[in-house]
C-alpha cells in the first residue's frame, strides 16, 4: 500500500525523471513493441529529443559519436 503523501509515478515517468535529473537531452534507440510506453512518454517530454535508428549498431554509433562531439 502506498502512503497517501507519496505521489504515484509509473515506471516510464520514473525513468524519464531520472533521465532529466541526470541531464539527458538526447536519446538514441531502435525501439521494439515492448518500448511503446516509453516512446509515448518521450513524445510528451519536450526536454529529451529521441533519435530513431533503424538498426541497433547504428544507434550505438550515433550515441558514441554524439557523446564524443559533446565532450561526454
N, C-alpha and C positions, 0 to 999 in steps of 0.2 A: 504494500500500500504506500502510495506517495503522499507525503505530508502536504497539506493544502498550501503551505507557504512556498513550496518548491514549484517552479514553473516547469511545465511539461515540454520536453523537446523530443522530436522524433530523431531517429538515427541520422537522417540526412541533415536535419537542422543542426544537430550537434557537430557533425563532420564539417559542415560549411562554416560554423562559428570557429572551429579550431583552425581551419584554413585561413580565415580572415585574421584571427589572432596572431597567427604565425607570419602574416604579411604576404600571403599568396595572392597574386593578382592575375596570374596566367596559369592555366592548367591544360596539359596536353593529354589526349587519350584516344582510344579506339573502343568505344563502349559497346557492350552487348545488351541483351534484353534484361539482364539482372541489374544493370546500372540505370534503368529508366527512372526510378525515383530520384536518384542523384542528378541525372540530366535535367529533370524537371526543376529541381532546386537551383541548379546552376543557371538555368534560363531566367529565373526570377531574381538572381543575385547580381546586381549591377557592378559590384566590386571585383568580380572574378570573371575573366574572359576565358572561354573554353575554346581550344583549338582542336578541331577534329582531324584525326589521321585515319586513313583507310587501311593501315597495316600497323601492327604493334611496333615493329622495329623502326618505322618512320616516326612514330610518336616519341620513342626514346631518343632518337637522333635529334629531333626538333627540340625536345626539352633540354638535352645536353647542350646544344648549340646556343639556345636562349640563355641558359644559365651561365655559360662561358662569356657570352657577349655582354651580359648584365652583371658581371662580377660575382656570380653566385657559386 
